[in-house]
Amino acid sequence: MKKLFALALFLGLAVTAGASPTVVVGFVSGSGVTSGGVSVGPYNLTISGAAIDGTCISSNYAVFPQETWNATETAVFYDPSSKSTTPNLQDVEAAWLVTQFGTDTSKWAGIQQAIWDIVGGITPTSGSAAFTPWFNAQSSSNYDTITAAFNFYLLTPTAVNGVTVINKGTGGNGSTPQSFLVEFPKQAVPEPGAFYMLLGGIGLIGMGRIARRKRGK
C-alpha cells in the first residue's frame, strides 16, 4: 500500500509539472487584407498544431511563413465585479477591438492600427481611421464586456530551455516574433493544466481500484 501511495504521489507531481504555461505557435499566412503593404486583421496561426485566428498586437516585430516559436499563454479578461483586468487594461481594450473586425474589411486597417496604438501607448490623430475605434476601446461600457467567458488569450514569445524561435520560417531571421491575441472557441479542448489534472485523476482512480482488488484477494 505504501508503494502504491508513493507511486501515486510521484505521478501527481509529474502531472503537475507537465502542466506547462507555454505553447508552440506557428505562423501560416496573413489575412489577405493589407494596408500600406502591411497585413492587417486576424492572421492564420497554429497553436500546438491546431489552426486558429490570431490578431497581431506588436507592430515592432515580424513573423514569417512557417515560423514557429514558444509562447506563454495568458488569459485576458475584465472582471466588472472587482474592476480588475488580466493581464492589463490595454490588452483587454485590444481584445474588445478584435471583436469589432466583422466582415467589412474596409475597416480593418483602422481597427488594426488602433490595436497597435493602444498596446503601444499612442494616441492616434483625431480624424484618422484609427481614432474612432481607439476612442471606443477606451470606453468602459465596451471593454468591460470582455469577461473570462470570451476565452481571450495573449500569446507572448518566451524562451523555453533558452530557445524562443523553433523554426525561422521562410525568410525569417530568428528575431523575436510578434505577440498575438487569440480567442478560443467557447467549447474548446481543456487547457493543458486541466487536461493533465484530468489524466492524473483518472490514473489515481484506476490505482485505487487496483488496490481494492488486491485487498479483496
Secondary structure, 3 states (H helix, E strand, C coil): CHHHHHHHHHHHHHHHHHCCCEEEEEEEECCCEEECCEEECCEEEEECCEEEEEEECCCCCCCCCCCEEEEEEEEEEEECCCCEEECCHHHHHHHHHHCCCCCCHHHHHHHHHHHHHHHHCCCCCCCCCCHHHHHHHCCHHHHCCCCHHHCEEEEEECCECCECEEECCCCCCCCCCCCEEEECCCCCCCCHHHHHHHHHHHHHHHHHHHHHHHHHC
